[in-house]
């Protein structure tokens, strides 16, 4: 693995239905080579939007993956995000929340 993160599963706690909630993951390149991010796949395209500051992460560097989650259902939820890099390597991230009215 070249890329790692500070927290593969974030606990967002209690958040409000329909209100955008912003958070981020710190992504680290722990290898001796550049990591090229090919795509970021959100498990829920309608409720989760991601942005990353750069698509090439040099050896030893880090970037922030910024996430905006807008809950569309009530109750407990688990969502996933996959970072595909260097053509076919995957870093899976998840977040959990309890959605209230």
Beta strands, then each sheet from edge to edge (+ up, - down):
strand 1: 3-5
strand 2: 9-16
strand 3: 20-29
strand 4: 35-42
strand 5: 48-52
strand 6: 56-57
strand 7: 62-70
strand 8: 75-85
strand 9: 89-100
sheet 1: 1+ 3- 7+ 5-
sheet 2: 2+ 9+ 8- 4+ 6-
end
